[in-house]
Amino acid sequence: MDNSAMCTFGPSGSTLVFAVEFSLFQSTENAMTKLTIENLFHRELEVHDLSKSLLHHLHSHGVDWMHSCGAKGRCTTCKAIVVSGLQHLNAPTAPELRYRQEGLLRENERLACQATLQDDVCIRVPESGKLPHVQYSP
């Protein structure tokens, strides 16, 4: 698809032609994708605002997900194991890369406070993140 427009106009018969470049983008606020939590009985959450973190979506759907640093990427308590769709998440953030270097975050794990969806993703709650009052499936 062509991403430029040509316009012609001018005073008293003269013509001025210029090209305007513009980019087409997909709105992240009205898109709909699915976040599935495998070991919460395959609970599926519809996600509409792709600019928000996994942690935001989990909490806004009433899923109690462990976190302790205020969603600032300063700890690993909100860790999620990505079962499928890792390629549908944003690139790892600086805190996540640091935790990987320190051996605290594996390649298939992301911080729920740092990761954002671009398409369907399936995650699991890690053993370290399981809350005592929540019932989990195998």
N, C-alpha and C positions, 0 to 999 in steps of 0.2 A: 504494500500500500504506500502511495506517495505521501510524504510528510511535509510537503511545502505547498504554498498557495501563491499565485501570481495575481497582482492587482495592477490595474492600469487606470490612471487618472491624471489630470493636469489642467491648469488654467488656460484659457484662450486658445484651445486647440493643441497645445503641446501635450506630449504624453510622457509620463513618468512611470517606469515599470520597476517594481521591486519584489523580491521574494521574501516571504515570511516563513521561517522554520518553526514548526511546532511539534511537540511529541504527543503521542497517544499513550495513555496510561490506563491501567485497570484500577478502578476505585477499590480501595481496601476496606471501605466502610460499609459497603452494601453487598459484598461478596458473601457467600455462604459455604462453609466447609465443615468437616466433621472431626471432632476430637473424641477418640474412643479410649477409655481406661479399661484395659484388658482384665486386670485382677480386681476390678470393682463390678464384676458380673457383666463385662463388656458394655458398660454404660456409655452411651453416645451423647455427646453434647454438640448442639448446633452452634457454630461460631460465625458471627456476622462481621465483626470489626477485626480485621486481620492485623491491625496496628497494635493490638493489645497482647500482653504476654499470656503464656499458657496458665500461669498462676492466676491472673485476672479472670480468665474464662472459667477455670475450675471453681474459684470462689463465687463468681457471679451465678454459677449454676448450682450452688449449694454443696459443692464437693469440699470436704474438709481435707486440706492438703498441708502437710507440715511445712513450716517456714519460720525463720526466727530473726532475720536481719532486716526486716522491713522491705523485702523485695529489692535489695540494692546490690545483689551479687557478691555479698561479703562473706557468705558461708555456703555450705552445700546441702543444707537441710531440705531444700525444695527440689532436690534431684529427682528426675524422671528417667526411667529406662525407656528408650525409644524402640518399640517392637517393629514398627514399619512406618515408612514415610519420613525417614531422617532427612532425605533430600528435599522435603517440603517445609523444612524449618529454615529460619534465617541462619546466616553463618554464625559460628560460635563467637561470642563476645570476648573481650579482653579478660574479664574475670574467669570465664570458662576455659580459655586457653591456658591461663595460669594454673587453674586447678588440674588440668590435664597434665601439664608439665610436672606438677607435684604428685601425680598419681592418685588424685582424689576424684577424678572424673574420667570415665572410660569414653571411648569413641562413640558408643551408642547411648551415652547418657548426656542429658542437658539439664541446666537449671531452669525450672519452670518460671522463675522470675525474669529470665533473660531471653528465653526462646519465644519466637512468634511464628504463627502458622502461615503458610502460603497455600496449602492444600491439605487433604485428609492425612491425619497422623494417628497412630495407635501407640499408647504409652502404658507402662506399668508403674505401680508404686513399688519402690525398692524396699527390701526388708527393713532397712534403716529408717525409712520414712513412714512406716506403718504406725498408725495411731491406735491406742488400745481400745477406744470406744467405737471404732469403725470395723465392720465385718467385711473381710476381703474374700474373694474367690480364688481358687488355685490358678 
